[in-house]
Amino acid sequence: MNIKCITVTWLAKADLSSLNSGQGSGNINELKLYSYGTKPYVSGQSLRTALFQTMDRMYEGAIKCIPEAPCGDVENCWACDLRGYLKPEEGTGGTRRWSPLKVSPALGQLPTEIVSDLLTRHSYIEKAEDKKSKDQRIAHVQLTENVYKASIVIDVVNIGRVVEPVIGSEKTKNSMEGWKEVVNIGDDERRVRIKAVLDSIFNLSGFAKQARAATSLAPQLVFATIKKTYNQRGLNVLELDDAGNAKLDLLESALYEAKTLGDEVFIGFTPGIIENEDEFKQVVGENGEEILPVVEVFNRLKAKL
């Protein structure tokens, strides 16, 4: 497989929601904010968790363990392969694996108003200490709507592959002599797992505190590349200004660089996500690229494997 790297950067418009909020003081669930408290974000850890929850629903039985108790079977368990793990072992300190999926936080692009929603829960079950009263709980949850930008970089070569260092003898003072491959699932199985990652990005859902909402961060505007060299360049390509306009200078720069490096580019578009839609399409066309439906971007990425 000549592909070394796949990058997927996307925008997702979320309605009024509380994605990845944390427990604040008292009974307030506070949004995670950046940019001096003006924009919300979803942590990379939350994004990864949602990705694997989505994958687990789509590919039953492929994920064989949980992060708190990893099995370490990279060859057979997609979770330990794709998510990575730290597995303590008595006497050796344990083993670990770095994930071949590099996931960014999902950054809200627009400074928007934060709404506080009052939630109440009532229970008519009698309290032990007071037989005449009923239980009542009140909580405030912060909500906001925004357009989020997220990125995932797939290290194609290291999916389903484990290497270990070869250490020399005492005569060479325990010097490192190279690397040996101890697990390699092969290209056919590697393609299956990469397609599963792409499917999970396309169907991304399952964020915390969403029982009362149908909010997801599934891609609505996508900039994806296939690279012959691993790098994480161009992940800022879909940044928006505070008015919701795509930064066309970043787009032009990313398209020029991709063309220079020989990367393949796939751009998926959904109306209503950015304000300067016509200008965005014009820049893409002037650089010789095609605007596709989002689903077609993922179909073409999978077809290239």
Secondary structure as the mmCIF struct_conf table of DSSP 4:
data_model
#
loop_
_struct_conf.conf_type_id
_struct_conf.id
_struct_conf.beg_label_comp_id
_struct_conf.beg_label_asym_id
_struct_conf.beg_label_seq_id
_struct_conf.end_label_comp_id
_struct_conf.end_label_asym_id
_struct_conf.end_label_seq_id
STRN STRN1 CYS A 5 SER A 17
TURN_TY1_P TURN_TY1_P1 LEU A 19 ASN A 20
STRN STRN2 GLY A 22 GLN A 23
BEND BEND1 SER A 25 SER A 25
TURN_TY1_P TURN_TY1_P2 GLY A 26 ASN A 27
STRN STRN3 ILE A 28 GLU A 30
HELX_LH_PP_P HELX_LH_PP_P1 LEU A 31 LYS A 32
STRN STRN4 LEU A 33 TYR A 34
TURN_TY1_P TURN_TY1_P3 SER A 35 THR A 38
STRN STRN5 LYS A 39 VAL A 42
HELX_RH_AL_P HELX_RH_AL_P1 GLY A 44 MET A 58
BEND BEND2 TYR A 59 TYR A 59
TURN_TY1_P TURN_TY1_P4 GLU A 60 ALA A 62
BEND BEND3 CYS A 65 CYS A 65
STRN STRN6 ILE A 66 ILE A 66
TURN_TY1_P TURN_TY1_P5 PRO A 67 GLU A 68
STRN STRN7 ALA A 69 ALA A 69
TURN_TY1_P TURN_TY1_P6 VAL A 74 ASN A 76
HELX_RH_AL_P HELX_RH_AL_P2 TRP A 78 TRP A 78
HELX_RH_PI_P HELX_RH_PI_P1 ALA A 79 ARG A 83
STRN STRN8 TYR A 85 LYS A 87
TURN_TY1_P TURN_TY1_P7 GLU A 90 THR A 92
STRN STRN9 THR A 95 ARG A 97
BEND BEND4 PRO A 100 PRO A 100
STRN STRN10 LEU A 101 VAL A 103
STRN STRN11 ALA A 106 GLY A 108
BEND BEND5 LEU A 110 LEU A 110
STRN STRN12 VAL A 115 GLU A 126
HELX_LH_PP_P HELX_LH_PP_P2 LYS A 127 LYS A 127
BEND BEND6 ALA A 128 GLU A 129
TURN_TY1_P TURN_TY1_P8 LYS A 131 LYS A 132
STRN STRN13 LYS A 134 ASP A 155
HELX_RH_3T_P HELX_RH_3T_P1 VAL A 156 ASN A 158
TURN_TY1_P TURN_TY1_P9 ILE A 159 GLY A 160
STRN STRN14 ARG A 161 ILE A 167
HELX_RH_3T_P HELX_RH_3T_P2 GLU A 170 THR A 172
TURN_TY1_P TURN_TY1_P10 LYS A 173 ASN A 174
STRN STRN15 MET A 176 ASN A 184
HELX_RH_AL_P HELX_RH_AL_P3 ASP A 187 PHE A 202
TURN_TY1_P TURN_TY1_P11 ASN A 203 ASN A 203
TURN_TY1_P TURN_TY1_P12 ALA A 208 LYS A 209
TURN_TY1_P TURN_TY1_P13 ALA A 211 ARG A 212
BEND BEND7 GLN A 220 GLN A 220
STRN STRN16 LEU A 221 LYS A 227
BEND BEND8 LYS A 228 THR A 229
TURN_TY1_P TURN_TY1_P14 ARG A 233 LEU A 238
STRN STRN17 LEU A 240 LEU A 240
TURN_TY1_P TURN_TY1_P15 ASP A 242 ALA A 243
BEND BEND9 GLY A 244 GLY A 244
STRN STRN18 ALA A 246 ALA A 246
HELX_RH_AL_P HELX_RH_AL_P4 LEU A 248 LEU A 261
TURN_TY1_P TURN_TY1_P16 GLY A 262 GLY A 262
STRN STRN19 GLU A 264 GLY A 268
TURN_TY1_P TURN_TY1_P17 PRO A 271 GLY A 272
BEND BEND10 ILE A 273 ILE A 273
BEND BEND11 GLU A 275 GLU A 275
HELX_RH_AL_P HELX_RH_AL_P5 GLU A 277 GLU A 286
TURN_TY1_P TURN_TY1_P18 ASN A 287 GLY A 288
STRN STRN20 ILE A 291 LEU A 292
HELX_RH_AL_P HELX_RH_AL_P6 VAL A 294 ALA A 303
TURN_TY1_P TURN_TY1_P19 LYS A 304 LYS A 304
#
